[in-house]
Amino acid sequence: MTATSPVLLVLGLLLCFAALGFLLLVTLRGREANIELSRRRPGVAEQPSVLTRVTASASSFVDRNVSRNASFGSVNSLEEAGLRIGQADYILLLGCIAVTAGGIGFVLAGWGLALLFVLLTPIAGILFLSIMAGRRRAKFEAQLGDTVQMLSGGLRAGHSLLRAVDAVAQESDAPTSEEFARLVNETRLGRDLKDSMADAAGRLRSEDFDWTAQAIEIHREVGGDLAEVLDHVGATIRERMQIKGQVKSLSAEGKLSAYILIALPVGIFLFLSITNPGYLGVLYTSVLGWIMLGFAVVLLAVGSFWLSRVVKIKF
């Protein structure tokens, strides 16, 4: 290896990251409704830029040929993760990341690592959506006690149930505001509030919110003081959240140990791939090496699943 090889390696990595940043900027371009050019400059026709046309063409192609058959990045998973991006744009983004990651892997260790990075990109995309959806559900659960209390307060003030739901949508933080705004919009379009709340509980996988929806539905059938019922439901939810916090604090050490055990072999593999590619090169140049890599990935996946079940406590 010549003296200029490290410089070329660093330069290649910088170019790859610059390309990735450019692709991210193109794919996740802002879609907010800006003031139209016809209103700012009357009589001047707005011409889309070359970048806009290329991006729109790529998104349309992916939407027509890939999105319908893709098993990841579905509309439901994107909604659960709280991402305001279309399925075609998300798949296109993953494709751009896969190409960039493959280029980085090829620069680091040749075709073997490049292929590995390309194959891991869709898995990383699925894990990203799962993590984002989990965080969004946890945030909604943390806000649910105050949300039920706001509903109860609105009913005691004399507002109707739908008006109380609308007040929660306007005054709460995301994701509660987003979900309750969706409830209001669906109800205004003619859908029954019971069905909307049931779908929201299923989408957020919230057992506590399902109880709230059932309490509201029972009240609609048998009558009574809904504010008092919601007060009891809110108290139950807050007690459950307190218990969940205690369980989470007690299991934090086990989760940290699981994260370290999962990340350790991956980190060592990546470190050796960068610092001493020849040491791991035998894994990419022989059939036995590829078999060992396959077994390592399978065993790591099984171990990760086993550790996740051990540290996850249900009650």
N, C-alpha and C positions, 0 to 999 in steps of 0.2 A: 504494500500500500504506500503510495507516494505521500509527500507532505501536504499536497493540496487536496487530498481526498477528504479530510475532515471539513475543510472549508466548503468544498462542493456539496458535502452531505448537509451541512447547516443551511447552505443556500437553497438546496432542493427542498428541505423541510419548510423553510420560510415561504418559498413559492407555493408549496402545497397548501399551507395554512392561509396564505393570501387568497388563493383560488377558492378555498372553502368559505372564507368570509364573504367573498364576492357572490358566491352561489347562495349563501344564506340571505344576503341582502336582496338578491333577485327573487328568491322563492318566497320569502316572508316579507315581501314589500307591503307597505301600508295600504290598506283597503278602505280607510275612512272616507266618508263622503265629503270631500273638499269642495270649495266653492267652484262652480263650473266656470270655464273660461268664457263662455258666452255671456255670463253675468258680469264678469270682471272686465271683459273687453268686448262690448257688443259689436257684432259684425265680423268677428275673427273666429274662424273655424278651428277647433281644437284637433291637433294632429298627434296621434300617439307616437311615442318615441320608438326607436328600433328595439330597445331593451324591453319595453312594454309589449310590443308585438311578439317578440321571441318568447317571452315568458308566457304570454297568453296562449300561443300556439302549442308550447310544450305542455301546459296544463290541460288544454283541450285534448291533446293526443293521449295523455295519460288517463284522462277521464273516460275517453271512449274505449280504450283498448286494455287498460290495466285495472282501473278502480273496481269494476264490477266483479272481477275474479280474484282480487286481492283478499287474503285472509287476515290482514292486519290494517290498522289505520281506518277502521270502519267509522261511519258517522257516529254510532253510539259510543264507541271507545273515545273518540275525540271530544264528544260532549261530556262524557264522564270525567275526562281529564281537564275540562275547562279550556280547551284550545279553540280559538276562533280561527280555524283554518280548514279549508276543504280537504277532502280525502285525496284528491288528485295532487294538491299542493304538498300534502304531507308525504305521499309516495315519491313525488319528484324530489323533495328535500332529502329523503332517505337515499335515493339514487345518487344524488350529488355527493352526499357524505360517503357513500360506498366507493364511488370513483376516487374521491380524494384520499380516503383511508387506504384503498388499494395502492395508490401511487406512493403513499408514505411507506407502506409495507414493502413495496418493491424496492424503494431506495434503501431501506434498512437491511433487508435480508433476502431479497429476491422474490420469485413468484410464489413460493410457499406461504410466506407471511402475508403477501398481498392477497392471495386467495382466502386466507383465514380471516383477514380484516373485512373483506367483502362479504363473506358468509356471516360474520358476526354482526354486521350493521343492521339487518332486519331484526335480529334478536334484541339488539340494543334499543331499537325503536319500539319494540313491544314492551320491553322492560321500562322504558321511559314513560310510555303511556300509563302503564300499571302504577308506577311510582307517583306520577302526577295525579292520577285518579284517587289513589289512596290518601295522598295529602289533602286533596279537596274534600274527600269524605270525612277525614278527621277534623278538618276545620269546620265543616258543617255541623258535625256532632258537638264540637266545643261551643258553637253558637246556639245550639238548639234550645238549651234551657232558657236563655234570654229571649229567644224567639217566641217560645210558648208564653213567657211572661208578658211580652209585648202584645201578643194576641189577646190574652186575658185582659190586659189593661184597656185595649181598644174596645172590647166588648163591654167592659164595665163603664166606659165613657159614653156608651149609647150607640156606637157604630155597629153596622152590620158585619157579618163575618167576612164578606168579600172586601168591604172597606178596610177592615182590620188587616187582612192579608195584603192589600195594596199598601197600607201604611208600613208594614214590615218590609215590603219590597223597596220602598223608598228610603227608609231610615237605617236598614241593616247594612252590614258589610258583605262583600262577596265571600263565599258563594251563596249565602242565604238570600241576598238581594236578587241574584240572578235566577235562582230557582223559584222564588215567590213571584217575581215578575213574569216568569213563564206560566205559573199557575193563573195569574190574573189575565194574561193574554189568551190562554186557552179557554178560560171561562167566558171571556167576552166574545169569543168566537163560537160559543154555544156548547162547549163541552162541559160535562158535569164536574163539579169541583172534587167530588169523591174519586172519580177516575183519574183526574189530574194528580191528586195527592198520592194516590196509589202508585202511579207510574213514577212520580218523583221519589217515593220511598224505595221502589225497586231499582231505579237508576242510581241512587245514592247508597243503596244497600244499608239503609238505616232502619234498624228495628224500632228505635225510639220514635222516629218520625212516623213509622207505620202505626204505632200505638196512638199517636196524636190524630192521625187520619181516622182511625177506627173510633176514637172518642168523639170526634166531630160527627161522624156518620151515625153513631148510636144516638147522639143528641138530636140529630135531624129526624130520627125515627120515633123516639120516645119522648122528646122534649126535656125540659129541666134547665138548670142554670149552667150554661156552657162555660162561663168564666170560672166558676168554682171547679168544674171538672178539669179544666185546663190548668188550674192552680195545682191540683193533685198530680196531674201528669207531669207538670214542670218540676215539682218537688221530687218525684220519682226519678226523673231524668237526671237531675242534679246529684242525687245520691248515687246513681249508677256511674256518673262521670267521676265522682270522688273515688269510688271503688276502682274504676279503671285506672285512674292516676296512681293509686297505691300499687296495683298490680304491675303497671308499667315501670314504676321506679324499682320494684323488687326484681323484675326480670331484665333490667337494663344491662347488668353485668354479663348475663348469659348472651344477650344479643350482641354486645361488643365483642365477646369472645368468638361468636359465630362469624361476625364480619371479618375479624382478623384471620381466622382459619380459612375463610373462603378467598380472601384477597391475597394471602401469602403466596400460594403457588403461582397465581396469575402474575403477581408483581415480580417474583423471581424470574419467571419465564420471560417477561418483557424486558427486565433489566439485563439478563444474559443475552437476549436477542440484540440489544443495542450495543452493549459493551464488548461482547465476544461472540459475534455471529457464527464463527467457525465451530465453536463448541457445540452449538445446537444444529449445525448444518446437516449432521447425519440424520436428523429426524425428517428432513425434507428430501433426502437423496436415496432413501431405501424404503422398500415396502414395509419392513419391520418397523421403521421409524413412524410411518403414517399410521400403522396399526396401534402403536404405543400412544400416539397423539389422540387417536379416536377413543381408546380406552381411558385415557386421562380425562378427556372432556366428559365422557359418560360418568365416570366415577365422581368427578367434581360436581356434576349436576345432581347426582343421587345424594352425595354428601350435603350439598347446599339445601336440597329439599328436606332432608332428614333434620338438619339443624334448624331450619325454619319452622318445622313442625314441633320441635322440642321446646323452642323459646316462645312459641305462640300459645298463649293460655286463653281458653274460652271459658266463659262463665255465664 
